[in-house]
Structures are given as C-alpha cells and as structure tokens.
Amino acid sequence: MPNSTQSHVTIGTLAKKTGVHIETIRYYEKEGILPHPPRSPGGHRLYREDDIKRLFFVRRSRELGFSIKEINSLLSLIQVGDYTCAAIHDLTLQHAKEIKQKITDLRKMERVLVEMAAECSRGDIPECPIIDTLFEVNSLAS
C-alpha cells in the first residue's frame, strides 16, 4: 500500500505531465526502466514524484537517441551511485560518435534515394527505375 503522506498520480496524469504515452509507460515498466508502481485499492497504478523525474530522464535520453539498454545502464549506475562524471562524459562522447556515424549513413541513404528519383521519368507505365534499383543486389553499396 502506498505511503499516504506521499503524493501519488495515476498513469493518465503521469502521461500528461511528462508527455509520454500511457502504452510507452507500461512498456518502460515491463522493461524495468520504471519500477512497477503500487496500486490503489481500485487497482490503479500510483506514481510518485520520483517516477515523474525518472520518466523525464528517460524521455530526454530517448530524444537524444539513447537505447533502452543504454538508459537502463545509466539508471542502474545512478541507482547504486556507482558512477563518476568522467564515466558519464565518456559514455556521452561514445554515444555522440555513434550518432555521427548514423548521420553519415543517413546522408548516404539520402544521396542514393535522390539519385534513384533522378532516374525516374514519372511516367504512367509500370516500368520504374526506382523499383529496378531496389531489386538490385548491390544498389546500396555505392
């Protein structure tokens, strides 16, 4: 039973306060990112202020491209107090490096798509160079 001196909110209120969809909150509970909350006598999930802060942390981390696994690792380090600013700095720089590689990959994908589209006559016939290129085995190798 939840401590009556602490303020609790329902999942709907938590979703509104944090901008995170209800189904995503349930998913985060299932993945262990959010602890399973206590329930009211009526069976409603009851979240604390700490859960709101944690969900803001998770949301912001997701916006910055951190994976569920990476967020779980960060939260584990924070929970046990087994981290240093230097360790978090190194993790952040590693993540930035991965993002840079993704940007490079996305630019390559954009270039290939634009090149494919440039080959298209936009005609009314079923022959299409875009489809032909997509069927090529090495079409993304350039």
N, C-alpha and C positions, 0 to 999 in steps of 0.2 A: 504494500500500500504506500502511495506517495506521501512524503512528509507534508503535512498540512500547512506548515509555515512557509513553504516554498511556493512561488507562483508557477503554475503549470498552464500550458496551452495545448490545444488539440492539434491534430495533424493539419487540419484546414487552416488554422491560424498560423501554424509554423510555415506552411506553404506560402501564405500571403506575406508574412514578414520577411521571408528570405528569397522569394521569387523562384522557388524550386517546386516543381510539380509533385503532387501527392504520390504518384506512382514512383517517381525518382527517389523520394524519401524512403518509401518502402523498400526499394531496391538497395539503397545505401544501408538500410538496416540488415537486409539479407546478406550483403557483402561484408558486414562488420564495420563499416565506416561510421555508422551511427549506432550507438548501443540500443538494444531493444528497450523501449520505454516502459515504465509501469503503466498499468491500465486503471481506468476509473471503474467503479462498481458496475457501470453500464458497458464496460468493455472498450471504451475509447482510449486510444493512446494519449498519454500525457507527457508533454515535453517540458524540460526545464530551460532556464536561461543559458546554461552551458551547452545544451543541444542546439540552440539558436546560433550561438557563437561558432560552434563546431560546423554547423551546416553552412554558415557564411564562409568559413575557411575552405570547406570542400568545394563550394560553388566557385569561389575565386580561383582556387587551384585548378579546377576543371577548365575555367575560362582561359587560363594560362597554358592549357594543354597537358597538364599532368595526368597520367593514367590513374585508374582506380588503385592499381598496385602501388604506384609511387605515393599516392595520397595516404594509403594505409600505412606505408613505411614511415612517412613523415609523422603521421598521427601516433604511431607506436613509439617513435623516438621521443616525441613531445610528452606522451603519457608517462613514460618511465623516467623522463628527464635525462635521457642518455644521448644528448646532442650538444654540439657547440655551434656557435655562429659560423665558425670556419667550415664545419661539416655541411651545414645548410648552404653556405656560399658555394662550396664545391658541387653539391647536388644541383644547385641552381644553374651554375655555369655549364654543367654537363647537359642539363635539360635545354639550355639555350643553344648549345651545339647541335642537339638533335632537332630542334626547331629550325635552325639554319639549314640543315640537310633537307628537311621536309620542304622548306621554301624553294630550295634548288630543284627538288623533284617536281614540285608543283609548277614551277616555271617551265621545266622541260615538258611536262604534260600539256601546259597551255600552248607552247610552241607547236607541238605535234598536232593538237586539235585545230589550231589556226591554219596550219599547213594543209591538213586534211580538208578543212572547209574551203580553202582557196582552190582546191581541185574540183570542187562541186559546181556543176553548171546550173543547179537548182531547177532542172527541167522536170517535165511531167512523165518521164519514163522511169521504169523500175531500176534501171542501171544507175548505180550511185558509187562514185569513187570513195566516199566515206565508208560505206558498208564494205566495199572491197578491201580497203585498208585495214578495217577492223578484223577481217578474216585472215589477213596476212600474219604469218607466224612471227616474223621479226618486226612488225610495224612500230613497236615502241622502243626498239633498240637504238634508234638514232639519237 
